[in-house]
Amino acid sequence: MNDTPATFRPLTFGVTRVTLRDGPTGTHYLEADQPLQPYPERLTDRLRQWAEAAPDRTWLAQRQRVTGADGQTALGDWQHVSYAQAWATARAIAQGLIDRGLNAERPVVILSENSLEHGLLALGCLVAGVPYVPTSPAYSLVSTDYDKLKHVLRTVTPGLVFAQDARYAKAIAGAVAPDLDVVLASGHLDGRATTAFDALARAPVTPAVDAAMAATGPDTITKFLFTSGSTKLPKAVINTNRMWCANQQQMTQSMPVLQEDPLVLVDWLPWNHTFGGNHNFGMVLYHGGTMYIDDGKPTPALIGETLRNLREVAPTVYFNVPTGFEAIANAMKAPTDDGRTLRKTFLSRVKMFFYAGAALAQPVWDSLYESEEAEIGERIVMTSGLGMTESGPFGLFVTSPNVRAGDLGVPTPGMAVKLVDMQGKTEVRYKGPNITPGYWRAPAETTEAFDEEGYFCSGDAVKWIDETDIHLGLKFDGRIAEDFKLATGTFVSVGPLRGKIIAAGAPYIQDAVITGLNMKEVGAMVFPTPKVRELCDLPPSASLHDVLDHPAVLAHFQTVVNELAKTATGSANRIARLCLLADPPTIDRGEITDKGSINQRAVLGHRADTVAKLHADALHYILKPQA
């Protein structure tokens, strides 16, 4: 890269000034310099608004599943749902929910990936004032004991369960009470009566629907979102209309781009998670935008579908996790017709990229910038921030195009941030209309989550990007709960160290888990990316165990360990031993989330034997720094 200042496609940052005031004993309070503007009492006000103002505009689109003569299913043309259709269907569904007497004590549990039916059912619940519970598909389709699904059902006691199709049959048989009403979008369940989604969506609407919607307000519970859970079972985070609407207005003020042009998203992020289900799903509804549901994912098996969609539909803003951006960056460099079409379409009108969930390695940034400058003569701003399920999720957002890995930015309007010293690290805590009232049916956990001033304790640690300029905001400094001490008493900051390993090993390291609690040295267990196979000459059929045992692969990672040692400043950030993990992290054990984020504590717990052997020199191979 040359030294010429980079040119970015214009992007306005809504919050660039903050106010900092001191509190007692090293505590500080940080707020945006602008107030939060008015927002609607309920999200369905925006649905009705856009159904009237832009009835024929597409709200949601998804490729139809087509079964060929050979019985194989493929994704065909786009099926569209307009705002007028969404409003009418949501009202009919709401009538069906009202007829069943559903409420917060008997909500709707959704077992489905993102789909048109899932989206319409969510709108019907919002109109009727009945909370819905989008549940991780992995709890039904990957899990074998259904423990987490059973926990969800015990916690919320649903009055209705929706499933997309018969793929959920085993989970329903194993976890759902036989007398519970089940609605299916397609297919049937052997030995169990079900209601067709189409029948629910055609219920004759009565005045009870308008009355039910009018009865909803800021405190009405819209949904329960379950946390991923680490050492404990997931908690049900209460989401209200106030939370959702306030957060969407906060996003609008922090990211003015959302209202500059008709919003178009191409999005795979799961709706059972706050990033996809609140942030993006809500964003489209709030601004009368269009979402194209991407049935792809940033995995080797499904990334092709994402790339196909991005060659066809040009988003105006684009959200993904680092592994997704890495796959797109690689695909845009391909000197093929597909690569050229991807660059032309994907970059044609997108004004902002946004990543979350993990660290974005520098080579990925560089590759994206290179393709952007070659295709459009300027860069697309890569933004990021900080949030969580309990904050709606939007909390912090960057303030300029000059973003570096780990930058989080400043608080969004209307949300106060409290910075609290925690044994040498600074925890960020939140207070505002976008913060959850607590966890459903868990009063002890709710009380524990808030401090004496009513601030939600996030557990995230932060630092100033530049201590001499508070208006640049904060950067990530790891999860406080993940940090630990060595046997010597030396404190190990896991987040920055993990990011350093991923960056040093890019593009061959997916993630790293830091070890060494009560040990003499810091270690690391590394999950490699699929690209690790390119480091050796083994055939594609070779097992990952054989690939990681190959001398060329071990030699590469030995170099990584050596380079890391050169930049270490002491025992707290020196990787003294490293091993490669051939068995990938599993959703079933809580080691990885739907978004692909690693749960450090869960990996350490489930792989305690590997951790012990790593520090006892008892593994087949252990990489240690060499001079």
C-alpha positions, 0 to 999 in steps of 0.5 A, spaced: 500 500 500 502 507 498 502 513 503 497 516 499 491 518 504 485 513 502 479 515 499 472 513 502 465 513 499 462 518 503 459 516 509 456 521 515 457 519 522 452 521 526 455 522 533 462 525 533 462 528 540 461 526 547 461 528 554 465 525 560 464 526 567 468 523 573 464 519 578 467 517 585 473 512 586 475 512 579 468 511 575 467 515 569 460 517 565 460 517 558 454 520 553 453 522 546 453 530 546 446 529 542 439 527 545 435 521 543 430 524 538 422 521 539 421 514 537 414 510 536 411 507 542 411 500 538 414 497 532 408 495 529 406 503 528 412 503 523 409 497 519 402 500 518 406 506 516 410 503 511 404 499 508 400 505 507 406 509 504 409 504 500 404 498 500 407 495 493 415 495 496 418 489 498 419 488 505 422 481 505 424 476 499 427 469 499 429 464 494 423 459 493 425 452 494 424 448 488 424 440 488 427 437 481 425 431 478 430 427 481 427 429 488 433 434 490 431 441 493 434 447 490 433 454 491 430 458 485 427 465 484 425 470 489 419 470 492 417 477 495 412 479 500 410 487 500 409 491 506 401 491 504 401 483 504 405 483 510 400 488 514 394 484 512 397 477 513 400 479 520 393 482 522 390 475 520 395 471 524 394 476 530 387 474 530 389 466 530 393 468 536 388 472 540 383 466 538 388 461 542 388 466 548 396 467 547 400 472 552 406 473 555 405 467 560 404 463 553 408 465 548 410 463 541 416 459 540 419 459 533 423 453 531 426 455 524 431 458 520 430 465 517 424 465 512 418 468 510 413 465 514 418 466 520 418 473 519 410 474 518 409 470 524 413 475 528 409 481 525 403 477 527 405 476 534 407 484 535 400 486 532 397 481 537 402 483 543 404 476 544 411 475 545 415 470 540 421 466 542 426 465 536 430 459 538 436 457 535 435 451 530 441 448 532 437 446 539 433 442 534 437 440 528 444 439 531 443 437 538 441 430 540 439 430 547 435 437 546 437 439 553 437 447 551 430 446 547 427 443 553 430 449 557 427 454 553 420 450 553 420 450 561 422 457 561 417 460 557 411 455 557 409 456 550 402 456 548 404 455 541 410 452 537 411 454 530 416 449 526 418 451 519 418 443 516 418 436 518 426 437 519 424 439 526 420 432 527 425 429 532 426 435 536 418 436 537 417 429 539 423 429 544 421 436 547 414 438 545 408 436 550 404 432 546 398 437 547 401 443 545 399 446 538 404 446 533 404 450 526 408 447 520 409 452 514 410 445 510 410 438 511 407 434 516 408 430 523 407 423 523 402 421 529 401 428 531 396 433 529 398 440 526 395 446 524 398 449 517 401 456 517 397 458 511 391 456 515 393 461 521 395 466 516 388 466 513 384 467 520 378 472 518 380 479 522 375 482 527 375 488 531 379 484 536 386 485 532 385 493 532 384 493 540 390 488 541 394 492 537 392 499 541 393 495 548 400 494 546 405 500 548 412 501 550 412 496 556 409 490 552 414 484 551 415 483 544 420 477 544 424 473 549 431 472 546 436 467 549 443 468 551 448 463 548 450 461 555 457 459 557 457 455 564 450 456 565 444 454 561 441 460 557 437 466 560 431 469 556 432 476 555 426 480 555 425 485 549 420 490 549 417 495 544 421 501 548 427 497 547 427 495 540 424 502 538 429 506 542 434 502 539 432 503 532 432 511 533 439 510 536 442 507 530 438 512 526 442 517 529 449 514 530 448 511 522 444 516 518 446 512 512 440 508 514 435 513 512 439 516 506 436 511 501 431 506 500 435 501 505 436 494 502 439 488 506 442 481 503 442 478 510 444 471 513 444 473 520 440 468 524 433 472 527 434 468 534 440 472 535 440 480 537 444 482 531 440 479 526 433 479 529 433 485 532 438 490 529 437 488 522 430 485 522 428 491 526 432 496 521 428 494 515 422 495 518 423 501 522 426 505 515 421 501 510 427 497 507 427 491 503 431 485 506 433 479 501 434 473 506 440 470 504 440 462 505 447 462 505 452 462 511 460 463 511 461 456 511 465 452 506 458 448 504 454 454 504 458 460 502 457 459 495 449 461 496 451 468 499 456 469 493 450 468 488 446 472 492 451 478 492 452 477 485 445 478 483 442 483 489 446 490 491 445 492 498 446 499 500 449 497 507 452 490 509 453 486 515 457 480 517 461 477 521 469 476 520 469 469 517 463 472 512 467 478 510 474 474 509 470 469 504 467 475 500 474 478 500 477 472 497 471 471 492 472 478 489 479 477 488 478 471 483 479 473 476 473 470 473 466 472 471 463 470 477 469 474 481 468 480 476 460 480 477 461 480 484 465 486 485 461 490 480 454 488 483 456 488 491 460 494 490 455 498 486 451 502 491 453 499 498 455 505 503 457 502 509 460 495 511 459 493 519 462 487 522 461 484 529 462 477 533 470 477 533 476 480 530 477 482 523 484 480 521 488 485 517 489 481 511 482 481 510 481 489 511 487 489 506 484 485 501 477 488 501 480 495 500 484 492 494 478 490 490 474 496 492 479 501 490 480 497 483 473 496 482 470 503 484 476 507 485 475 508 493 474 504 499 468 502 503 468 504 510 468 498 515 465 500 521 464 496 528 461 497 535 459 494 541 453 491 544 449 485 546 443 482 547 441 486 553 442 492 550 438 491 544 443 490 541 446 497 539 450 501 544 457 504 541 459 506 534 465 508 531 466 516 529 470 516 523 472 512 517 479 510 520 477 504 523 482 499 526 481 492 529 478 493 536 475 500 535 468 501 538 467 508 538 462 512 542 455 511 546 449 512 542 444 518 543 440 516 550 444 511 553 449 513 558 456 509 559 459 508 566 466 506 566 468 502 572 475 500 574 475 492 575 482 490 578 486 494 573 481 493 567 475 498 565 468 495 565 463 498 560 456 498 563 449 501 560 443 505 562 438 507 557 431 506 554 434 500 550 436 496 556 433 490 558 428 490 564 431 483 566 431 476 565 424 472 564 422 468 570 429 469 573 429 475 579 436 473 582 440 473 575 436 480 574 438 483 580 445 481 579 446 484 572 445 491 574 449 495 579 447 500 585 445 505 580 441 501 575 447 500 570 447 493 566 454 490 567 456 488 561 462 484 563 466 487 557 472 491 558 474 497 554 480 502 553 480 509 550 482 509 543 487 515 544 487 518 551 488 525 549 482 525 545 475 522 548 471 523 542 474 518 538 471 513 543 473 506 546 476 500 543 475 493 546 479 490 551 476 483 552 471 480 556 473 480 564 470 473 565 475 470 560 481 473 564 485 469 569 491 469 573 497 465 572 500 461 578 505 467 579 499 471 580 500 475 573 494 477 570 492 475 563 488 479 558 485 474 554 481 478 549 487 482 546 492 476 546 487 472 542 486 477 537 494 478 536 494 470 535 488 470 530 492 476 526 499 473 526 496 466 523 491 469 518 488 467 514 489 460 517 487 461 524 479 461 525 480 462 533 484 461 539 482 459 546 487 462 551 489 457 557 494 457 563 489 458 569 493 457 575 499 454 571 506 457 570 505 459 562 500 461 557 498 457 552 493 457 546 489 452 543 488 454 535 482 452 531 484 452 524 480 455 518 479 450 512 485 454 508 490 450 512 489 445 507 493 449 502 499 449 506 500 442 505 500 437 499 495 432 502 489 430 497 482 434 499 480 427 502 485 427 507 482 428 514 483 434 518 487 430 523 492 428 518 493 435 515 495 438 522 500 433 523 503 434 516 510 437 517 509 443 512 503 445 517 507 444 523 512 448 520 508 454 518 505 454 525 512 454 528 513 460 525 507 463 527 509 461 535 516 464 534 513 471 531 509 471 537 514 470 542 518 476 539 513 481 540 511 478 547 513 483 553 512 478 559 509 472 561 502 475 561 502 475 553 507 470 551 504 464 548 509 458 551 505 452 548 500 452 542 496 446 539 492 445 533 485 442 534 482 438 529 475 437 532 471 443 530 467 447 536 460 445 537 454 448 537 451 443 541 456 443 547 455 451 547 463 452 544 460 456 538 454 461 537 450 461 531 454 467 528 461 463 529 463 466 535 467 462 540 465 461 547 472 461 551 469 458 557 465 453 554 471 450 550 476 450 556 470 446 560 469 441 555 476 440 553 479 440 560 483 434 558 486 437 552 488 443 556 491 439 562 495 435 557 498 441 553 501 444 560 503 437 562 507 436 555 503 430 554 500 431 547 502 428 540 506 435 539 506 442 542 509 448 539 513 452 543 517 458 541 524 457 538 530 462 538 
